[in-house]
Amino acid sequence: MSKLVPKLRFKEFSGEWDKKPINKILTIGSGRDYKHLSDGNIPVYGTGGYMLSVNDYLYDGESVCVGRKGTIDKPMFLTGKFWTVDTLFYTHSFKDNIPKFIYALFLKINWYKYNEASGVPSLSKITIGKIDIYIPTPKEQQKIANTLSSLDNLIEAQQRKVEALQKHKKGLMQQLFPSEGANEPKLRFKEFSGEWEEKKLGDCLDYLQPTKYLVSNTDYNDKYETPVLTAGKTFILGCTNETNGIFKDNLPVIIFDDFTTATKYVNFPFKAKSSAMKILIAKKNINIKFMYELMQMIKYEVGNHERHWISKFAILDILISTPKEQQKIANTLSSLDSLIEAQQKKVEALQKHKKGLMQQMFVSGED
């Protein structure tokens, strides 16, 4: 039988970890209704996170919260005064255990393994309390918690860099493109002058139906070469090994969701998932990257469930600069995109490092 010790350990610690049920190391508290409370500065949390603020608190201190109903696999760490609703359990009375360590340990638990409902996922106090976990001494818990907290701080600082760059790009775009009612932008490269030309969006972009590029088999695998795309938030749904009907000419392009009007800039070969998508291609003397960024500035509220490109977007009035100015703006924004992507990769590398570290620093058990 293997010893209950982690693969990676600080040299000052030795000996096996203890196996204990959760109800022996902490107390699980139930959330309550908050509607009788008044507005205040005490945050109220549900399984989705922060909801609103009230004038009273349910608990004051460090706590690890777990969903009772709905989202049961996203533990959260709270500190200070807070209130939780009845779909979110909170924990207290840690009995010489370190809450931040318990939080990290809870992140490793496969909570759906203990789901008690066939419909909306649910957990009970009794079920949670019976789950066996492996814990070291309080001193070793604290050392592990401090290490992971330092990494969290590093990830958070790196994420703030990404957000600052994204904010900078957004502000720059508001200056590089004419505001409503104006015929030229507020910020301009010194070699350019004069008013921009008014055109219809459809005068600048041709469209293709995705029919011949649709994927037939949705058995995706990351080992396959060709990404399958959607213009929505997911963007890359997976990769396919299909070799026919790959869109690879006239790149880069813009993919446009005809129902939601979501757009993505694509500069690599791909296949499509939905027929409700238009592939937009730049016409002569039009820069496709410039057009993509310009489309991000269009304010349009989606109303009815209808196809939008031909009936709405293609006939929108827009302002276009000369090909040379389009290229300069596109290059500037592409440089910023590259910087944002590089910083985002650093975030992902840190997150991957933390995940690998957690796999080594904890005793394998219910994870």
N, C-alpha and C positions, 0 to 999 in steps of 0.2 A: 504493500500500500504506500502511495507517495505521501511525502510529508506535506503538511498544510503550511507551505511557505511560498512567497512570491518568487518569480524568476529573477527579478531585479530588486535589490534591497540596499538601503544605506548601511554602511559597514558597522555602525554602532549597534545595530539591532540583530537579534538572533532568536531562535526558538519558534515553535509553531504558532500559527494564529488560532484563535478560538472560533469554534462553530457555535453560533447562537441564533435562535429565532428573533426576528425583529422586535417582537413584543417584550423581549427581555432586556433590550438596550435603550428603548425609548417608549414614549406614550403617543398614541395617535389621537388627535383631536378632530372633531367634526366641524365643518363650516356651518354657518347659519345665514338666515335671511337678513338682509341689511335694510330692507325697505322702510323700517320704522325709524331709521337714523336720519339725521340732517346732514346737509353739506358740510364738509370740513376738509382737513388735510391728511386724514388717515386713508391710505390706499386700500381699495377692495380688489381682491384677486379671484378670478375663476380659472378654469382649466386652460383658457386661452390667454391668460396673463392679466394685466391691469385692466380694470373696468371703470372705476370712478373713485372719488374720495368722499369720506364721511367723517362724522365728528366723534366716533368712538372706535375702540380697537378690541379685537378678539384675543390678540396675543402680542407680547412685546419681547422680542429677542430673536435669536437665530432659529430658523426652522426650515425643514425640508418638506415640501408639499407634494402630494401625489393625487392625481385625479381619482375621484370616486366614480364618476360617470362621464362618458364621452371620451375625452382625450386622457387616457390613463398611462400613456408611455412617455410623458414629458414632465418629469419631476422639475421643480423649481426651488431655488434657494432664496429665502426671504430673511431680512433682518430688520430690526426696529419694530415699530408699532404697525400692525396691519389687521385686516379682516379678510376672511375667506368665505365664499358662498358655499352652499350645501353640496356642490358637486366637487369640492376640493378639500381633501384632508390636509391638516397641518400636523406637525410633530413637535413635541416638547419633552422636557424632563429626560435629557439624554444620558443620565447615569454614568458620568465620567467618560462619555464618548464625545468626539469632536463633530459638531454638525456639518462642517464643510467636508470632512472625510465621508460622513454618512451620505451626503449629497452625491459625491463622486461615486460612491458604491451603488447608490440607487440608480445612477445613470447607466450602470452596467446590467441591471436586472431586466430580463425579458418580461415585462409586465403583462403582455398579452397572453403569456402562458397561464396566467392566473385569472383571466377574464371569466366572469361568472354569468354572462348573458349571451344569448344568441343574436340579439339585436344590437342596441347601443352598448358598447363595451362598459362593463361595470366591475368594480372591486368592492370588497367589504373590509372593515377593520380586522375581522377575524382572519380572513384570508391573508391579508398583508402581514398581520402579526405572526403567522405561522411560517413565513418564508425564512429559511435558514440563510444566514450570511456569515462571512468569515472576517474577523476583526483582530487587529493586533493591539498592543498596549496603547494607552492614550498618547504617549510620547511619539510613538511611531505614526499613529494616526495624524498627529499635528504636523509632523515632518512631511508626510505625504500631502496633506491638505495645503501646507505652505508652498510646496513645490508646484502643485497644480494651480494654486491661486496666482503665483508669479507668472505662469504660462498664460493664464486667463487675462491677466493685466497686459501682457505683451500682445496677445491676440486683439484685445480691445483697443489698444493704442494703434495697432496696425490698421484695424478696421476704421478708426477715426481718420487715418490718413486717406483711406479709400473714399470715405464720405466727403472729406474736404475737397478732394480732387473732383469728385462728381458734382459737388456744389459749385466749384469753380467753373467747370465746363458748362453747367446750366446757366450761370451768370454770363459767361462769355457768349453763349449762343444768343442770349437776349440782346446782346450788344452787336453781334455780327450780322443778325438778320433784322430787317426793318420792323419796327413795332407797328401796331395797328394804326392806320391813317398816315403813316410815313412812307416816303418813296425811296429812302435810302437808310442804311443802318447808322447807328450812333457811333460805332467804332469801326474804323476802316484802315486798311493798309494804305500807306501814304501814296503809293503809285496808282491808286484807283480813285475815280471821282464820277459824278453824274448820277442821275436817277436810275433805279433798277427798272427793268421792263416787265409790264404786266402780261401774264399768260394764264391759260388754263392748265391745271395740273396734268390733264390728259394730253396737252400739247407737248409736254416734256417727257412723259413716260408711256411706253407701249406696255401692253399686258399680254401674258400667255395664260391659258388655262392649264392646270397641272395634270390633266387627265393622263397623258402618256408617261408621266413621271411618278404616278402613284405606286406605293409599295403594295405587293399582293399578300405577303406573309408577314405577320407581326411578331414572328418568333425572333425577337431582337437578341443580339449578343455583342458585348463590347469588343469581342475579338474580331468581329466583322469590320469591313472597311468603310462602308458608305453610311453616313448618318441620315436618319429619317427625321424631317423637320416639321414643326408647326410654328405658326407666327405668334402663338400664345406664349405664356410665361415659361412653360417647360422648354420650349425651343427644340432641343434635341431629344426625341422620344426614345431613341436607341439606335443601333446600327444593324444594317441588313447585309446579307451576302448576295443579294440579287444584283446581277450585272447588266440587265436590260433597263432601259428607261431612266438612266441617271442623267440629271441635269448638270452639264459641265461646260456648255458653251455660253458665251455672252456674260461670263462672270466678271465682276460682282453684280448681284441683283438685289432687289428688295422683295421679300415675300410679305403679302398683305392678306390678313384674314378678312374675308368679305363680309362676315357677320359682326365681328367685334371691332374691326378697323385696326387691330394690333399689327405692328410691323417689325420686321427683323432685317438687318443687313447681312447678306450672305456672300462670302468670297471663296467658297469651297464647293466641290461637287456634292450633290445631295439627291435624295428622293423625298417625295412629299407623302403625307398621310391623308390629308383631307382635300376633297374636291372643292371645298368652300374656301379656296385660297387662290389668289392671283400672284403670278410671278411678274414683277415690274422691271422693265428694261429701259435704260436711258436712251433717248433719241439723240440725234446728231447735235453736237455742241453742248450737251448736257452732262454734267458730272453726277454719277449715281450716288456717291457718298454725300455730296452737297444736297441732293434731293432727299436722301434719307434723313439727314439732319433737319432740313427744312420741314419735312413732314412731321417731325417730332414737335414742331412749334404750332401745328394746326390745332386749334381748339374746336373739338367736335364732340358732342354728347350722343352716344348711341341710344336710339329710342326703340323703334320697332325691330323685330327680328326679320331683317331684310338684307339683301346683298347691296353693298355700299359703293363699290368702285365705280361702276358705270353710271349709276343713278345720282350719286352724291359727290364722290371725291374727284372723279375725272373732270367735273365741270367747275370745281372750286377755282377762284381767282387767286393767283399767287404772284410774287415778285421775283424776278430772276436777274442775276447779275451777268456779266460777261463770262465766257468760258475760263479766261485766265483768273478772274476773281473767284469764280466757283472753285477752281483748283486750289487756290491759295487758302481759302476757307476750309476746304475738305482736308488739305494737308495738315492744317493747324489742329483741327478737331481729331484727326487720325492720330497725331502725335500724342494728344492728351489721352485718347483711348488706349494707346499702347502703354502709357504711364500708369493709367488706372488698372489695366490688366496685369501689369507687372506687380503692382502693389497688392492686388487681389490674390495673385499666386502666392505671395508671401503669407497672406492670411491662411490660405488653404494648406500651405506647407506646415505652418505652426499648428493648425488644427489636426493635421495628419500626425505630426510629431506627438501631440498630446494624446491622441487616440492610441498610438503605438505604446506610449509610455504607460498609459492606464492598463493596457493588456499585460504589461510586464510587472506592474507594481502591486497588483491585487492577486489574491489567491483565487484560482478558478473555482467557481461554484455555480450559483444560480445566475448566470449571465448569458 
